[in-house]
Amino acid sequence: MDLGTEADRVAAETSFTGVVRLDEAGAAVFERAYGMAHRGLGVPNTVDTRFAIASGGKALTGLAVVSLIEDSTLGLSTTARSVLGPDLPLIDDAVTVEQLLSHRSGIGDYYDEDGDPSLPVPAQDLETTEQYVPILDGYPQKFPPGTRFNYNNGAFVVLALIAERASGVPFHDLVAQRVCAPAGLVDTAYLRSDEPDRRTALGYLAKDGLRTNVFDLPVRGSGDGGIYTTVADFHALWRSFFAGRVVSSKWVEEMTRPRSVHEGRRPLRYGLGFWLHESSDTVIVMGSDPGVSFWSEADPSGAFVHTVVGNSSDAAWPVARLFG
């Protein structure tokens, strides 16, 4: 099957809006943009358009945290309580950084995708990581730490808070310094959704229409998502990650070592900040939010990287299903 031809076909059939890029052996073999970045002004998506990637940002959060573990600022066994102090008292005192990174902490989640995923405060009130503290509070522990897997957005905001407080560097700057810079990512950043430019795709809530997600997501993302990137940057991240340029090869292996199995519509395993194919070595990053859909998978040997990012809800999934 020619993936590029099939991606083109599915994109046309589903009115896909976004970008698809396919690499083989380190070189792009297919790269195409579809639809509009700004429908009202008629600005088309291009292969260089910056897109929000929702929970795809958890991989960058994980890398920033692990870089702090490498320099002994944190440890996998560091407890959240030792950094948070009296904040977020409902988090079990035994919860560790490793459990937060692997979705095995059991803490309550402020943004429960299985329940009501709406924000508890206006979007514009969430600009810095510290501003999340009040909305992370008040959610009881769901199960004892370390006993099972449960996907948790709040856990990665807590990780951002821990990283920021332990390092003394604002979280957005920390990711820029410890992930984007060593990986050579020039178009990746936590942009404000209320300040789009011509290179930034707006996120649309439906396949047709002009309503965007500006009221549905934090005005500036944090540890659980909200970073913007290009497909070129994300492919550069994969290369740098597997080459040990962001964190050492030892930690690449640790982050991609399976810790849990997630029995969903598509069974997957999970490491530290990264999804893992159920049976192969393929490493996966994905994200979904109102107006955002993202899937990227890579073979550690460099044989392939497949990425599809969409700027409408669920847009990316029909194309992503081609990847098997």
C-alpha positions in Angstrom: 0.0 0.0 0.0 1.3 3.5 -0.9 0.6 5.4 2.2 0.9 8.8 0.5 -1.7 7.9 -2.1 -4.0 6.4 0.5 -3.5 9.5 2.8 -4.5 11.7 -0.2 -7.6 9.6 -0.8 -8.8 9.6 2.8 -8.1 13.3 3.2 -10.3 14.0 0.1 -13.1 11.7 1.3 -13.2 13.2 4.8 -12.5 16.8 4.0 -9.4 16.6 6.2 -7.9 19.8 7.3 -4.3 19.7 8.4 -0.9 18.2 7.4 0.4 14.7 6.7 4.1 13.9 6.5 5.6 10.5 6.0 9.4 9.8 6.4 11.3 6.7 5.4 14.9 6.2 6.4 15.2 9.8 7.6 13.9 11.5 4.5 10.4 12.9 3.7 8.7 10.8 1.0 5.3 12.5 1.3 4.3 15.9 2.8 1.0 17.6 2.0 -1.2 20.3 3.6 -5.0 20.4 3.3 -7.7 22.9 4.1 -7.6 26.2 5.9 -5.6 27.5 8.8 -8.0 30.5 9.1 -11.3 30.0 7.4 -12.6 33.5 7.9 -9.6 35.1 6.2 -9.1 32.3 3.7 -5.5 31.5 4.9 -4.6 27.9 3.8 -2.7 25.4 5.8 0.8 24.8 4.5 3.4 22.2 5.5 5.1 24.9 7.6 1.9 25.9 9.5 2.1 25.6 13.3 -0.5 23.4 14.9 -1.6 22.8 18.5 -1.0 19.1 19.3 -3.0 18.7 22.5 -1.7 15.8 24.6 1.1 15.4 22.2 2.8 17.9 24.4 3.0 15.3 27.2 6.0 13.8 25.5 7.9 17.2 25.8 6.8 17.5 29.4 8.2 14.0 30.1 11.5 14.9 28.4 11.8 18.1 30.4 11.2 16.3 33.6 13.6 13.4 32.7 16.3 16.0 31.9 15.9 17.3 35.5 16.3 13.7 36.7 19.5 13.3 34.7 21.0 16.3 36.4 19.8 15.1 39.9 17.4 18.0 40.4 14.6 15.4 40.6 14.5 11.6 40.8 11.9 9.0 39.7 11.3 8.4 43.4 10.9 12.0 44.3 7.5 12.4 45.9 5.1 15.1 44.7 4.6 16.2 48.3 8.3 16.9 48.8 8.0 19.6 46.2 4.4 20.8 46.5 4.5 21.2 50.3 1.0 22.0 51.6 -0.5 22.6 48.1 -2.9 20.0 46.6 -3.4 18.1 49.9 -5.6 15.5 48.3 -2.6 14.0 46.4 -1.4 11.0 48.3 1.9 11.6 50.1 3.4 8.5 48.4 2.8 9.7 44.8 6.1 9.8 42.9 7.4 11.5 39.8 7.6 8.1 38.1 4.0 7.3 38.8 2.9 10.7 37.5 4.9 10.2 34.3 3.5 6.7 33.7 -0.2 7.6 34.5 -0.1 5.3 37.6 -0.4 8.0 40.3 -4.1 7.5 41.0 -4.6 11.3 41.6 -7.9 13.0 40.8 -8.1 14.7 37.4 -9.2 18.2 36.8 -9.8 17.5 33.1 -11.5 14.1 33.0 -11.9 13.0 29.4 -14.4 10.3 30.5 -16.6 12.8 32.3 -17.1 16.5 31.8 -14.0 17.8 30.0 -15.0 21.4 30.2 -12.6 23.9 32.0 -13.6 24.8 35.5 -12.5 28.4 35.0 -12.5 30.8 32.0 -9.8 29.9 29.4 -8.0 33.3 29.9 -7.4 32.5 33.6 -4.9 29.8 32.7 -1.8 31.4 31.4 0.9 30.1 33.8 1.4 26.8 35.5 1.0 28.3 39.0 -2.5 29.5 37.9 -3.5 25.8 37.6 -3.0 25.1 41.3 -6.6 26.2 42.4 -8.2 24.1 39.7 -6.0 21.0 40.4 -7.3 21.0 44.0 -10.3 19.3 45.3 -10.1 16.0 43.4 -9.8 12.9 45.7 -7.3 10.2 45.1 -8.9 7.5 42.8 -6.8 4.5 43.8 -3.5 3.8 45.7 -0.4 5.1 43.9 1.3 2.6 41.6 -1.5 0.0 41.5 -2.8 0.5 38.0 -2.9 2.7 34.9 -5.3 5.5 34.5 -4.7 8.2 31.9 -4.5 11.5 33.7 -4.2 15.1 32.4 -3.8 16.7 35.8 -0.8 14.5 36.6 1.1 16.1 33.8 0.2 19.6 35.0 1.4 18.5 38.5 4.6 17.4 36.8 5.0 20.8 35.1 4.5 22.4 38.5 7.1 20.2 40.2 9.6 20.8 37.4 9.1 24.5 37.6 9.4 24.7 41.3 12.4 22.3 41.5 14.3 24.0 38.8 13.3 27.6 39.5 12.6 28.0 35.8 9.1 28.8 34.4 7.8 25.7 32.8 7.4 27.1 29.3 11.0 28.3 29.4 12.2 25.0 30.8 10.7 23.1 27.8 12.3 25.6 25.4 15.7 25.2 27.1 15.8 21.5 27.8 13.8 20.0 24.9 13.4 22.5 22.0 16.9 23.9 22.0 18.9 20.6 22.0 16.5 19.1 19.5 16.8 22.1 17.2 13.1 22.9 17.2 12.7 26.4 15.8 8.9 26.5 15.4 7.7 24.8 18.7 6.4 26.9 21.6 3.5 27.4 24.0 1.7 30.1 21.9 -1.3 32.0 23.2 -4.5 31.0 21.4 -5.7 34.6 21.5 -2.7 35.8 19.5 -2.7 33.8 16.3 -0.6 34.8 13.3 -0.7 33.7 9.7 1.5 30.7 10.3 -0.7 29.3 13.2 -3.7 27.2 12.5 -6.9 28.0 14.4 -8.6 25.0 15.9 -12.2 24.5 14.6 -14.9 22.7 16.6 -16.6 21.2 13.5 -15.6 20.2 10.0 -17.5 23.2 8.7 -18.1 26.6 10.2 -16.1 29.3 11.8 -16.4 28.6 15.5 -12.9 28.0 17.0 -11.8 26.5 20.3 -10.5 29.7 21.8 -13.0 29.4 24.7 -12.6 25.7 25.2 -8.9 25.4 26.1 -6.4 27.3 28.3 -5.2 30.4 26.6 -1.7 29.0 27.1 -1.0 25.3 27.6 1.0 23.6 30.4 2.3 20.1 31.1 -0.7 18.2 29.8 -0.9 19.9 26.4 -1.2 23.0 24.4 2.2 23.3 22.7 2.3 24.3 19.0 4.7 22.8 16.4 5.2 22.0 12.8 5.5 18.6 11.3 9.1 19.3 10.4 9.9 20.2 14.0 8.2 17.1 15.3 10.1 14.9 13.0 13.3 16.6 14.2 12.2 15.8 17.7 11.9 12.1 17.0 15.4 12.1 15.4 17.0 14.0 18.3 15.2 11.8 20.9 16.3 8.5 19.5 19.9 9.9 19.0 20.1 10.7 22.7 20.5 14.5 22.1 17.6 15.5 24.4 18.1 13.0 27.1 20.7 10.2 27.1 20.2 6.9 25.4 19.9 5.3 28.8 16.9 7.5 29.5 15.5 7.0 26.0 15.3 3.3 26.8 13.8 4.0 30.2 11.1 6.3 28.8 10.1 3.7 26.1 10.1 0.7 28.5 6.5 -0.5 28.9 5.0 0.0 32.3 1.3 -0.6 31.6 -1.1 -1.9 29.0 -4.1 0.2 28.1 -7.0 -1.8 26.8 -8.9 0.8 24.7 -10.3 0.8 21.2 -6.7 0.3 20.1 -4.7 -1.6 22.7 -1.4 0.2 23.5 1.3 0.1 26.1 2.7 3.1 28.0 6.2 4.1 29.2 7.1 7.5 30.6 5.4 10.2 28.6 5.2 8.0 25.4 2.7 5.5 24.1 4.1 2.3 22.7 2.7 -0.1 20.1 1.0 -3.1 21.6 3.5 -5.6 20.1 6.2 -3.7 18.1 9.0 -1.2 18.9 7.0 1.7 17.5 6.8 4.7 19.8 3.7 6.9 19.5 2.7 10.4 20.6 -1.0 11.5 20.2 -3.4 14.2 21.3 -7.0 15.2 21.0 -8.8 18.4 22.1 -11.7 20.4 20.9 -10.4 21.6 17.5 -7.2 19.6 17.7 -6.2 16.0 16.6 -2.7 14.7 16.4 -0.9 11.3 15.8 2.8 10.7 15.3 4.6 7.4 15.3 8.2 6.5 14.9 10.4 3.5 14.6 13.4 3.7 16.9 15.8 2.5 14.2 14.8 5.4 12.0 13.0 3.3 9.4 9.9 5.5 9.4 8.1 8.4 11.0 4.4 9.0 10.2 2.6 12.2 11.4 -0.8 13.6 10.8 -2.1 16.8 12.5 -5.5 18.3 12.1 -7.0 21.6 13.1 -10.6 20.4 13.6 -11.9 17.9 16.2 -11.2 14.3 15.2 -9.9 15.3 11.8 -6.7 13.3 12.0 -8.0 9.9 12.9 -9.2 8.6 9.5 -5.8 9.3 8.1 -4.0 8.0 11.2 -5.8 4.7 10.9 -3.9 4.0 7.7 -0.8 3.5 9.8 -2.1 0.2 11.2 
